[in-house]
């Protein structure tokens, strides 16, 4: 009948497939041009029925939600006097859900302030019955496993990492790989940034479902999470057989629980026990349920687990920072064990009865002396970490851990030997041996074929690196800071089957073989094969190479046999290297950060890689020459630190107005000639302020502002450079004791400024200040950098006032003239500028001006690893520059920083 008619069909709140099949089975049921609108809470119904165009409803924005609630609570679009804060609380609680806003607004209409307060407290404990009834319809249609998963999420896991929640629900047998997608399809949960999220009202609906299991008797409910009810169960032995899960999260100041020895005696079905915030009094427990699968109990007061506890179903056992002593491990289903920071733990016992163990964490157990050899033969173990176990001396001598992905002995300063590897370990991605006493890595480490991170920082006894290093084609981070005794890099030249190192010999950097300097272990046959094929001597994925204060810098890794095509961060600080050869350009083709702090013998840098962004040679007191630096040759370069480089000829790298990219610090006592406005101080001053007046300053005509200061430090250094406005951006540079004056020069590009008022300003005020009085400003300068060379840009600005020794608090109205020393005004050098000619990454100017180290983050297979280069520098004081831009009545500009 409708097949030839154009119709509009609306199917609201569809909850079963038969409804769609009956009312809108196919498109040809209706005439051309017909429209069918379907609303549902189950996305899977639309997918199953073949609906191709869907729209996910979004929440009301805050203003619309505010007005909707007010129309029902006050019969107008804004609240009555004194109720504004209450309305904000209600709107936030309702999460901008129209249904809840209408119901709650109507419920509160005409009520007094005290009634509002009482009602809001009740909503948080027991949802409004009309909202609960509507929302629960989606829950009632779930399958049993989906209901269990939903209630667990509502009570315990809202906001947690999705992967962790899936793992937990899988332990409980709730089929999360099916139930989680189902809950998403029904819009009961969502995911954001890897975390599981649930709307406040849906969470409260799920908790109310649990409360309704026994409204008057909490101890017979399936899940306990309300602090007062949890306390009663654990202190008074009232928990019943229905209790399946307990979360202990008490408010601060009321977080002490006097644990009853029989607290768990009747909770035979308990599967989950987690403590988030509580302090327990009582060190004995007579029993634990054998059904329990997860024990997550930080600061547990128990020294031993109950003797009758078998734990056949126990999967996760976490008791960090606890009083636990060595215990038996006979938990056949245990996969995760964490006894970190347990100071009474002196040994890790035999774990051969835990065949399914995947993660073992014993970090910061400072009294741990011995780890049982069985740890090295746990076939499924993937993560093993014993960080900072400073007294650990006996570690497994052999490893047969085929599944291992992460191994950390960081800070185990008593460990002298790395175990022999007796099988292929292809999944191991991270080995962290920072701060150990290991002297060498065994040749059997070649069985590790997929290593990504090798951290050997502070291994002061380490002497040799294995030749198989060359075989690790997946290696990305190689960190050897502060390893002064290493004498080879695992890379030798091979002549007639004999190996010898390449070294840096002279300023001409001729690679010469030497058999006298170092004694080297013979390479394996596979390594010799690689060495004879120079094309194989590469680290194709190596990203970061840290060799600061390491004997490795004596080895010529700039030589013809070595290539690091993807290294972006190279640190050779505190080394005895004499020359950086031209071959660095071809050896490190993608290098961005070159860090050479305090290389006292470094005399020359012949060439830089083209993609270089940061050059840090502070403290290289013998450095005399650098390659020619220009924006054309090095378009990405934005930071050059020549702190205490007294011998450098600045002719090749002196900044000029044609290049407004790189910021610099270098010894000197003059402002560059091209600065338009500068001031020399006649006395020692800790503050300088400069005001530029004249023709309107149009932001569209300016590409940046250059700042320069000649300083001498008095003590710890903190400099502020301000252009008063609404917001600011701060940058940092480390400086220590200086023997002479230094020049600090940096740029502020207008691409990081946003107009807040008019497009033009009458004048700008710039303030240089040292806080506390740790810097004397001898000279200060400012230069405006223009896009085009036109008549207006060629004019010099008039009425420029500069004052020294004027504290910030004395700054008055911008219109008032400022008396002070005469200004030395120079002719401004304008220039043409075409920004399209330069491929500069947009984030350059939000970086630290002179980075001392780089934060590197990477994803390993199962673990996110963050590395900080936190070595101690001789320069410990700071210069913090804060730049804020504004003008009089003025165009106020706002800096954006990341």
Secondary structure, DSSP 8 states (H G I E B T S, - for coil): --TTS--EEEEEEE--HHHHHHH---GGGS-TT-EEEEEES-HHHHHHTT-----------HHHHHHHHHHHHTSSSS--TT-HHHHHHHHHHHTT-HHHHHHHHHHHTT--HHHHHHHHHHHHHS--HHHHHHHHHHHHTS-HHHHHHHHHIIIIITTSBHHHHHHHHHHTT--HHHHHHHHHHTTS-EEETTEEE--HHHHHHHHHHHHTTSSS-GGGSSEE-SHHHHHHHHHHT---TT--EEEEE--TTS-EEE--TTTTTT-TT--EEEEEE-EEE----S---TT--EEEETT---SS--TT---TT--EEE-TT----------TT--EEE-TT-TT--EE---TT-TT--EEE-TT-TT--EE-GGGGG-TT--EEE-TT-TT--B--SEE--TT--EEE-TT-TT-----EE-S-B-S--EEE-TT----B--GGGGGB-S--EEE-TT-TT--B--GGGGG-TT--EEE-TT-TT----S--EEETTEEEEEEE-STT--EEEESSS-------HHHHHHHHSGGG-B-TT--EEE-TT-GGGGB-TTSTT-B-TT--EEE-TT----EE-TTHHHHSTT--EEE-TT-TT--EE----TT--EEE-TT-TT--B-----TTT-TT--EEEETT-TT--GGGT---TT----EEEEE-S---TT-SEEEE-SS--SEEEEEEEEEEEEGGGEEEEEEEEEEEESSS--EEEE--SS--EEEEEEE---SS-EEEEEEEEGGGEEESS-SEEEEEEEEEEESSS-EEEEEEEEEEEESS--HHHHS-----EEEES--GGG---TTS----S--EE---------GGG----TTGGGS-TT-SS--EEEE-SS-EEEE------S--EEEEEEE----SSS--EEE---
